[in-house]
């Protein structure tokens, strides 16, 4: 899957890979969490989480801003222009202000009992692209205690 996918293609959930923009999926909402406010680098943001599945698997979705809390368990939905990431070894779908959510016909997504239990795994060697900012680690150390000095 290319980092930017075909804007009209519907992807199967089981085929999702992390680090892809402009993805479209259809599925059934398996579970939802209530909205909560979190602190991010950009300030306070409202998010909620949901699990969506199709006949190929299930994936956690993080819904940001206006979409937080907008989905109901059991709904069949189409998600357009979302993007994927990985968290704790699993692919996640991110729903932002640019994403469209649409409730679709009940027959356009499998019933919950026909959705495989497995969550989509990220490749073990996946590393998100670096976007600048804090990189962690200590880098070169300056000053402080030095070994081997005179006593």
C-alpha positions in Angstrom: 0.0 0.0 0.0 1.5 3.4 -1.0 1.9 6.1 1.6 -0.9 7.9 -0.3 -3.7 5.6 -1.4 -6.2 5.9 -4.3 -8.7 8.5 -3.0 -11.7 6.4 -4.2 -10.6 2.9 -3.4 -12.1 1.2 -0.4 -9.5 -0.8 1.5 -10.1 -4.0 3.4 -9.3 -3.5 7.1 -7.1 -6.6 7.1 -4.9 -5.0 4.4 -4.2 -1.8 6.3 -0.6 -0.8 6.9 0.7 2.0 9.2 1.8 5.3 7.8 -0.8 5.6 4.9 -2.8 8.7 4.2 -6.2 9.1 2.4 -7.5 5.7 3.3 -11.2 4.7 2.9 -12.7 1.8 4.7 -16.2 0.3 5.3 -17.2 -1.7 8.3 -19.3 -2.2 11.4 -18.7 -0.3 14.7 -17.9 -3.0 17.2 -17.4 -0.8 20.3 -17.1 2.9 21.2 -15.7 4.8 24.1 -17.0 8.2 25.4 -15.2 11.3 24.4 -12.3 12.5 26.7 -10.0 15.5 26.7 -6.3 15.0 26.4 -3.2 17.2 26.4 -1.2 17.3 23.2 1.7 19.4 22.0 -0.9 21.6 20.3 -3.0 22.0 23.5 -6.2 20.3 24.8 -8.0 18.0 22.2 -11.1 15.9 22.5 -10.9 12.3 21.3 -12.8 9.1 21.5 -12.0 5.6 20.4 -14.0 3.0 18.5 -13.3 -0.4 17.0 -14.4 -1.0 13.4 -14.3 -4.3 11.6 -15.1 -6.0 8.3 -14.8 -9.6 7.0 -10.9 -9.3 7.1 -10.3 -8.1 10.6 -10.8 -5.2 13.1 -8.9 -2.1 13.9 -9.0 0.6 16.6 -10.0 4.1 15.4 -9.1 7.3 17.2 -11.7 10.0 16.4 -10.4 13.6 16.9 -12.2 16.9 17.5 -15.7 17.1 15.9 -15.9 13.4 15.2 -15.2 12.4 18.9 -18.2 10.5 20.2 -20.1 10.6 16.9 -20.3 6.8 16.2 -22.7 4.3 17.7 -22.0 0.6 18.4 -23.5 -1.6 15.6 -23.6 1.1 12.9 -22.4 0.3 9.4 -20.1 3.2 8.3 -17.8 4.3 5.6 -14.7 6.3 6.6 -13.2 8.4 3.9 -9.8 10.3 3.9 -8.5 8.9 7.2 -4.9 8.0 7.9 -3.1 5.1 9.7 -0.5 4.9 12.4 0.7 2.2 14.7 0.5 2.0 18.5 1.7 -0.9 20.6 2.2 -3.1 17.5 -1.3 -2.6 16.0 -2.4 -0.5 13.1 -4.8 2.3 14.1 -7.0 4.5 11.9 -7.1 8.2 12.7 -10.2 10.2 12.0 -9.5 14.0 11.8 -11.4 17.1 10.7 -10.7 16.3 7.1 -12.2 12.8 7.4 -15.7 12.1 6.3 -17.9 9.6 8.3 -21.1 8.3 6.7 -23.6 5.8 8.0 -24.2 3.3 5.2 -26.8 0.6 4.6 -26.8 -2.2 7.2 -26.2 -4.8 4.5 -22.9 -3.1 3.4 -21.0 -4.3 6.4 -20.9 -7.8 8.0 -22.7 -8.4 11.3 -20.5 -8.2 14.4 -20.5 -12.0 14.9 -19.0 -12.5 11.4 -16.1 -10.1 12.0 -12.8 -11.9 12.9 -11.5 -11.3 16.4 -8.0 -10.5 15.2 -6.7 -6.9 15.2 -4.5 -5.8 12.3 -0.8 -6.0 13.4 1.8 -3.5 12.3 5.0 -4.9 10.7 7.5 -5.7 13.5 10.1 -3.5 11.8 7.7 -0.5 11.3 9.1 2.8 12.6 7.0 6.0 12.1 8.7 8.7 10.0 10.6 11.3 12.0 8.9 14.6 11.9 11.4 16.7 13.8 11.1 18.0 17.3 12.3 16.2 20.4 14.1 13.0 19.5 14.7 11.6 22.9 18.0 10.2 24.1 20.8 12.1 25.7 23.0 12.9 22.7 26.4 14.3 23.6 26.8 14.9 27.3 28.5 18.0 28.5 29.9 18.7 31.9 29.1 16.7 35.0 31.1 13.8 36.5 34.0 12.5 34.5 35.7 9.2 35.0 39.4 8.8 35.4 40.0 12.3 36.8 42.5 13.1 39.5 41.4 12.6 43.0 
